[in-house]
């Protein structure tokens, strides 16, 4: 059973967001949840993706699930990109691939330049009053707070400027009390000539991830927020984690397109086959 580590939303190894990818090519169902969770814990990256092929007429090509080291999640962008990258680079699937997931059918379309575009549901944003203690937990003045809905499960928090985003050092235990998954902190790019339109960092202590390197799902909320502010449907976001990465976004109403590249860094054999 082959297992791979893929760096997503980057074109260089050892940057972007690493994901484990396990293709269960000979399976027609997922193994036991305990086994899936144990593999994700062993891989110990933000997410490990598990996929198995579906029969014709299923409405999708592959079933896909994502696990952090601590729990299963409803949506994950970077591990979906990583899975699509593995399917296309290994020849396991040709052309656009439809994934059946807990968030509905998600389509990943490869391009000739090696990039992959994900078609995800746009997060429904609801402006809320800043919860008591949120600014103290984040360690910065809060300008705007939005709930991102059930698929993403975060609070989207606008702060003063890009320098504030870079300097954040939140109290993660306190931050965990404010949302289902975590907090997306964001600000407008300081230099419009820098090649990106907005900057973000993502803290997800409730699912065992202190800071996620590059988060596709968060950009389904960041895209509508900044597209409305900046008046353009196509934007580029920089996620300013230590590993860093960029995501091109395109808002299409209730769908958001996320485009990026990926690099397979490690490929090996999973020896613990007991399911």
N, C-alpha and C positions, 0 to 999 in steps of 0.2 A: 504494500500500500504506500504510494508515493505521497509525501507531504512537502510542501514548499513554503518558504518565507518570501513574500513579495513586498517590496517598498512601493507604496501607491502615492499618487499625486506628486510624482517626481520623475525626472529622467536620469537621476544619479543614484547609485547604491549608497546606503547608509544615510539617506535623508528621506523626507516624506514620512508616511505612516506605514510601519510594517504590519502585515497581516499573515496569519497562517492560512493556507488553503489546502483542503483535503477533498479531492474528487473521488466520490464513491461510485466509480464508473460501472461496476458490476452489480450495483444494488438497485432495488426498486422501492426501498424505504430507508428511512434514517435508522441508525442503530439506537440503542437505548440512550435516553437523555443523560443518564449518569455518566456513560462512557464519553459522550460528546463533551460534557462539561469537564471531565477529567483530562481529555486531550487538550482542550482550550487552556486549562490551568497549567498543563505541562508546557505548552507553547509559550504561554505567559506574555503574549502581546495584547494590545487593546482589544482586538477581535481575532477569532479564528473562524473561517467560513467553511461550511460543510455543504456539499452539493451532490445530488444524484440525478441521473437522467430520467425524464418522464416519457411515457409512451405517446405516440402520435394521438392527436385528438384531445390532449389534456389542457390545451389553452396556454401552455408554456413548454419550454424545452428542458429546463432543469429546475428541480426544487432546491431552495437555498435557505440556510439558516445561519445565524451568527451568534457566537458566544464570546463574552469577555471571560477573563479568568474567574469571575464571580457569578455570572448569570447570563441568560439568553436575552438578546435585545430585539426590539421590533423593527429596527432599521439601521443599516450601516452602509455608508457610501464607499469608504476606502476598501473594505473587504469585498464589496461587490465588484469594484473596479479590479481588484487583485484577482478575483475568481474569473472574471471575463478575460483578463490578460492571460491567465494560465490556459483557459479553454482555447483561445485563439493561437497562442504561441506553440501549444502542443498539438494542434490539429484536432482536438477533441470536439470542437464545434467550429463551424464556418459561418461567417456573417453575423448579423444581429442575433443576440441570444435573449430569450424571454425567461426570466426567473420567477418562479412562484414562491412568494414570501409571505410573511405575516403582515406586510404592508401592501399586499396586492401583487400584481404582475409588474415587475420592473424590467425594463429593456436596456441592454447595453449594446451599443453599436460601435464597432471598430472602424477606424479610418486608415487611409493609406500611410499616414505619417506615424502610425503606431499609437496614436491617442485613442481613447475610448470615451464615448459620451453616454452618460447614464440618464435615463428618463425617470425622474422621481416625482412623487406628489409634492406640490408646494405646501409648506407648513402654514396652517391658518394662524395668523398672528392676532392676539388680543391684547391691547394695551391695558396694563394694570397699575395700581399704585405700588410704588416700591415697598416691598415687605420690610417690616421693622427688623433692623439688624443686618440687612443685606449689604449696605455700603460698608459697614464695619467688617463683615466677613470677607468681602471682596478686597477691602483695603483701598477704596477709591470712591470719589463722589459719583453717584448714580444720576444720569440725566433722564434716561427713558428705560422702562422695563416692559417687556412683552412676554406673554405666555405663548409657547410655540405649538401647543396642541399635543394630542396623544402619541403620534408617531415619533416625534422628536423628544418631547418630554423635558425640555429645558426652559430656563428663563433666558431670554435674550436681553442683554443689558448694554446700553450705550453709555460710554464714558467720555470724558472730555476730549481726548485727543490720542493720536497714535502713540506718543511717548508714554502715556498712562497705561495703555494696553501692554506695552513691552515691559513696564516696570512692575506689573502686578505680582504680588506674592500673597495669595489669599490664605485665610484660615479655612482649610478644607473641611475640618469637622463642623465648623459653623456653617459653611456653605452648603453642606449636605442636607441641612434642614429646610432648604428653601425650594426644592423642586424634585421631580421624580428622578431625573438623571443627573442634572448639574446645571452649570451656568455658562453661557456663551457671552464673552465680553468683546465689545467691538467699538471701533471708531473709524472715522473717515481717514483715508490716506493723507499723510502730511504733504507729500510731494506728488502732484498729479503726473509728473514725468517718470515716476519710479516703476511704472509697469503694472501697478495694481491700484484699485479704486478704494478698497477698504481693508482693514486689518482686523484680525480676531485672535482670541485664544479661548480654549474650551477646557473646562474643569468638570470632571464627572466622578466625584468621590462615591456616589451612590451605587455605581456599577464597578467599583474597584479600579478606576482609572483616575489618578490624580490630575494629570494633564494629558489630553489626547493630542498627538502630534499634528495631524491634519484630518479634519472631520467633514466628510461629504454630507452627512445628514444635517449638520448644523447649517450648511450653505443652502438648504431648502428653506430655511428661515432668513438667513442673511441676504439671499438674493431678492426676495420681495421687499425686505426692509430698505435695502440700499437702492434698489431700482426705483422705488417710489421717491426716495430722497434725491437721487441724482438724475432722475428723468430718463434713464436708459435701460433697456431690457437686457443688454449684454454687458457684463462686468467681469472683473478679475479680482478675486480675493486672495490676500496673503494671510496664512495662518502662522502667527509669529511664535511658534513653539521653538525649543532649541533645535529640533530637526528641520522644521519649517517646510512649507509647501504651498503651491498655488493651485487654485481651482478656477477655471473659467465657468461662469454661470450665464444662463439665458432664461429669463422668466417668460413662460408661455401660459399665463393664466393660472389654472390649477395644477400645472406641471412645471417643473424646473429641470433644465438640462444642466448637468455637471460634467465638465470635460477635463480629463487629465491623462497622464501617462503613468506607466508602472515598470518596475524592473524586478525580475526574479533574482534573488540574492543567494538563497540556499535551497537545495533540493536534496531530499534524502528519503530513507525508508522508515516508515513507522513500524516498529517491531511489536508494540503492544496491541495485538489483534483481538484480544478478548473483549467482546462486546456484550 
